[in-house]
Amino acid sequence: MEKPIVWIIDKQQWPRAYLRAELIERGFDARGYEEISEAIRGLRHRSVSAPQVIVLELREQALKREELEELTWPGIPIILLGGVPELNEPVIKEFEWTAVLKRPFRIGDVVDLVEKLAESPTGS
């Protein structure tokens, strides 16, 4: 049986690695990206398997409307992680996100949500 693929986009190495490790422990094929642009290149590449869920940590990301449009276009469920400053960015409010978790949150909350979304055929 193939493991569900989850992409984690987070500029900070250790939080990304911690979330990735927890997802792997729960049976996911978790892949990390530092920047939104890297994930978009992955979506464009036909040789890279598309994820069932994307976790996007907004902290330290360069938020460009065009990149967010391209990331959200395929309809893959996206869990948005951020603090008040990031979540109040005007460009973030222009999009509909599958789920939004505001800091502080627990890694377990993120992984539980990934599990729920990965089990649902529509991601909701």
Secondary structure, 3 states (H helix, E strand, C coil): CCCCEEEEECCCHHHHHHHHHHHHHCCCEEEEECCHHHHHHHHHCCCCCCCCEEEEECCCCCCCHHHHHHHHCCCCCEEEEECHHHHCCHHHHCCCCCEEEECCCCHHHHHHHHHHHHHCCCCC
